[in-house]
Amino acid sequence: MGEKVQEYKIKGHQLTCPVCQGTLFWTRKSMLNTRGLTFLGMDWANKAADNYVCDNCGYMMWFLPK
């Protein structure tokens, strides 16, 4: 994939895959589109979520911005 694979901590807790118990993840961001902003052609104004993808099984976890 080309992304950096590493271990992550979320609020001081080791991130572990709930499917395979893997601890290596790569990250990406996904837009949290809403109907209203999409209707207005303003998708760029939507918030983005952080995704952590397990490098072993591919399970993706989503974390909302604070």
C-alpha positions in Angstrom: 0.0 0.0 0.0 2.9 2.4 0.6 1.5 3.8 3.8 3.6 3.8 7.0 2.6 0.7 9.1 3.1 1.2 12.9 1.6 0.8 16.3 -0.7 3.5 17.6 -2.1 4.6 21.0 -5.5 6.2 21.4 -5.9 8.1 24.7 -3.0 6.1 26.2 -4.4 2.7 25.1 -2.6 0.4 22.6 -4.7 0.1 19.5 -5.5 -3.6 18.9 -7.6 -5.0 16.1 -10.9 -6.6 17.5 -10.9 -9.2 14.7 -7.3 -10.6 14.7 -5.7 -8.9 17.7 -3.1 -7.3 15.4 -1.3 -4.2 16.6 0.1 -2.8 13.3 -2.0 -0.3 11.4 -1.8 2.2 8.5 -4.0 5.3 8.5 -6.1 7.4 6.2 -8.8 10.0 6.5 -12.4 9.8 5.2 -14.9 12.5 4.7 -18.1 12.4 6.8 -20.4 13.7 4.1 -23.8 15.2 5.0 -26.8 15.4 2.7 -27.1 19.2 3.2 -23.5 20.1 2.3 -23.4 17.6 -0.6 -26.7 19.1 -1.9 -25.1 22.6 -1.8 -21.9 21.3 -3.5 -19.9 22.0 -0.3 -18.5 18.6 0.5 -15.2 20.2 1.3 -16.8 21.7 4.4 -17.6 18.3 6.0 -15.5 16.9 8.9 -13.1 14.1 8.3 -12.6 10.9 10.4 -9.3 9.2 11.2 -9.3 5.6 10.0 -6.9 2.9 11.3 -6.6 -0.1 9.0 -5.2 -3.4 10.4 -2.2 -4.4 8.4 -3.0 -8.1 9.1 -6.7 -8.5 8.2 -7.8 -5.1 6.8 -10.4 -4.3 9.5 -10.9 -0.5 9.6 -11.7 1.4 12.7 -13.1 5.0 12.5 -12.4 7.7 15.1 -14.3 11.0 15.0 -12.5 14.3 15.5 -12.8 16.0 18.9 
